[in-house]
Amino acid sequence: MPVLVSPVVPDGRLSARPQPTLRVDELVMRPWLLSDVDAVVAAYDDAEIQRWHVRTMNRDEALAWLASWPDRWRSETGAGWAVTQDGVLVGRVGLRSIGLHEGTAEIAYWTIPAARGRNIATRATRAVSTWMFHHGGFHRIELRHSTANTHSCRVAEKAGFGYEATIRQGVLHLDGWHDMHLHARLASDRALPSLDRS
Ligand SMILES: CC(C)(COP(=O)(O)OP(=O)(O)OC[C@H]1O[C@@H](n2cnc3c(N)ncnc32)[C@H](O)[C@@H]1OP(=O)(O)O)[C@@H](O)C(=O)NCCC(=O)NCCS
């Protein structure tokens, strides 16, 4: 069937270039390395990460997960960044559900317990989404979190992802169905105020 509108992001716009390394303040967001395996396993030992991402991660699973990211970038289906400070893993930001035709994606994140409360998830989410708008040519990035995860709701708001809707019983967690907030940031949204990084 003929399509009447052109894709917002043409095929190959992401994959034609290497996945970028992004820097904001003291944070470096870089593509995952297989050598991150121990740090990823340690991160998923945290009960909060298990709870909200609804999974654990053993060493083999972590290696497979890390190895999957280059293919996801090449096939323009996803992108994952390790968030590091002084070479140490402090968090992650990832994109999934990439839709080139409408220029859309969904963003997700976690930070390790010792790094929380310093706007790391917020700054990393801002940096990745801003890059996707300015360099990837994307139009809209969505963010979903359980309505019970008030910390994640704060990340969404501070990163410029305004609340749009509540999705009833959207994701099955260990304790049952959770309603989910849908937030989104558009390329056309206004510039964001600067953030404290202490
Ligand atoms: C939610 C999460 C990503 C926030 O990361 P972060 O780097 O601490 O983000 P921020 O510093 O911007 O803090 C966000 C909110 O977390 C809460 N917070 C602050 N200090 C905290 C601490 N030491 N420990 C836990 N939460 C804290 C506050 O509510 C804060 O909002 P505020 O700045 O308005 O006070 C992180 O707590 C985490 O990884 N949690 C477990 C996994 C998870 O929830 N992932 C998201 C799934 S949608």
PDBQT file of the ligand as one rigid body, heavy atoms in Angstrom, charges set to zero:
ROOT
HETATM    1  C1  LIG A 201      14.649   5.690  39.687  1.00  0.00    +0.000 C 
HETATM    2  C2  LIG A 201      16.156   5.862  39.526  1.00  0.00    +0.000 C 
HETATM    3  C3  LIG A 201      16.556   5.514  38.100  1.00  0.00    +0.000 C 
HETATM    4  C4  LIG A 201      16.524   7.330  39.812  1.00  0.00    +0.000 C 
HETATM    5  O1  LIG A 201      17.883   7.514  39.533  1.00  0.00    +0.000 OA
HETATM    6  P1  LIG A 201      18.727   8.731  40.168  1.00  0.00    +0.000 P 
HETATM    7  O2  LIG A 201      20.010   8.797  39.438  1.00  0.00    +0.000 OA
HETATM    8  O3  LIG A 201      18.761   8.611  41.651  1.00  0.00    +0.000 OA
HETATM    9  O4  LIG A 201      17.793   9.965  39.777  1.00  0.00    +0.000 OA
HETATM   10  P2  LIG A 201      17.686  11.409  40.461  1.00  0.00    +0.000 P 
HETATM   11  O5  LIG A 201      18.940  11.726  41.232  1.00  0.00    +0.000 OA
HETATM   12  O6  LIG A 201      17.223  12.324  39.407  1.00  0.00    +0.000 OA
HETATM   13  O7  LIG A 201      16.538  11.221  41.578  1.00  0.00    +0.000 OA
HETATM   14  C5  LIG A 201      15.207  10.931  41.206  1.00  0.00    +0.000 C 
HETATM   15  C6  LIG A 201      14.393  10.798  42.480  1.00  0.00    +0.000 C 
HETATM   16  O8  LIG A 201      14.867   9.682  43.233  1.00  0.00    +0.000 OA
HETATM   17  C7  LIG A 201      14.679   9.960  44.648  1.00  0.00    +0.000 C 
HETATM   18  N1  LIG A 201      15.964   9.915  45.351  1.00  0.00    +0.000 N 
HETATM   19  C8  LIG A 201      16.772  10.931  45.735  1.00  0.00    +0.000 A 
HETATM   20  N2  LIG A 201      17.840  10.472  46.405  1.00  0.00    +0.000 NA
HETATM   21  C9  LIG A 201      17.715   9.128  46.435  1.00  0.00    +0.000 A 
HETATM   22  C10 LIG A 201      18.510   8.081  46.971  1.00  0.00    +0.000 A 
HETATM   23  N3  LIG A 201      19.652   8.327  47.618  1.00  0.00    +0.000 N 
HETATM   24  N4  LIG A 201      18.091   6.798  46.808  1.00  0.00    +0.000 NA
HETATM   25  C11 LIG A 201      16.969   6.533  46.136  1.00  0.00    +0.000 A 
HETATM   26  N5  LIG A 201      16.165   7.502  45.600  1.00  0.00    +0.000 NA
HETATM   27  C12 LIG A 201      16.533   8.777  45.753  1.00  0.00    +0.000 A 
HETATM   28  C13 LIG A 201      14.049  11.318  44.745  1.00  0.00    +0.000 C 
HETATM   29  O9  LIG A 201      12.649  11.133  44.741  1.00  0.00    +0.000 OA
HETATM   30  C14 LIG A 201      14.492  11.972  43.446  1.00  0.00    +0.000 C 
HETATM   31  O10 LIG A 201      13.652  13.016  43.052  1.00  0.00    +0.000 OA
HETATM   32  P3  LIG A 201      13.985  14.541  43.565  1.00  0.00    +0.000 P 
HETATM   33  O11 LIG A 201      15.270  14.925  42.900  1.00  0.00    +0.000 OA
HETATM   34  O12 LIG A 201      12.815  15.329  43.122  1.00  0.00    +0.000 OA
HETATM   35  O13 LIG A 201      14.153  14.486  45.062  1.00  0.00    +0.000 OA
HETATM   36  C15 LIG A 201      16.938   4.943  40.524  1.00  0.00    +0.000 C 
HETATM   37  O14 LIG A 201      16.438   5.167  41.822  1.00  0.00    +0.000 OA
HETATM   38  C16 LIG A 201      16.847   3.469  40.191  1.00  0.00    +0.000 C 
HETATM   39  O15 LIG A 201      17.618   2.959  39.379  1.00  0.00    +0.000 OA
HETATM   40  N6  LIG A 201      15.863   2.779  40.807  1.00  0.00    +0.000 N 
HETATM   41  C17 LIG A 201      15.692   1.343  40.591  1.00  0.00    +0.000 C 
HETATM   42  C18 LIG A 201      15.347   0.976  39.136  1.00  0.00    +0.000 C 
HETATM   43  C19 LIG A 201      14.262   1.850  38.565  1.00  0.00    +0.000 C 
HETATM   44  O16 LIG A 201      13.351   2.302  39.243  1.00  0.00    +0.000 OA
HETATM   45  N7  LIG A 201      14.345   2.081  37.245  1.00  0.00    +0.000 N 
HETATM   46  C20 LIG A 201      13.356   2.858  36.513  1.00  0.00    +0.000 C 
HETATM   47  C21 LIG A 201      12.259   1.973  36.073  1.00  0.00    +0.000 C 
HETATM   48  S1  LIG A 201      10.992   2.900  35.211  1.00  0.00    +0.000 SA
ENDROOT
TORSDOF 0
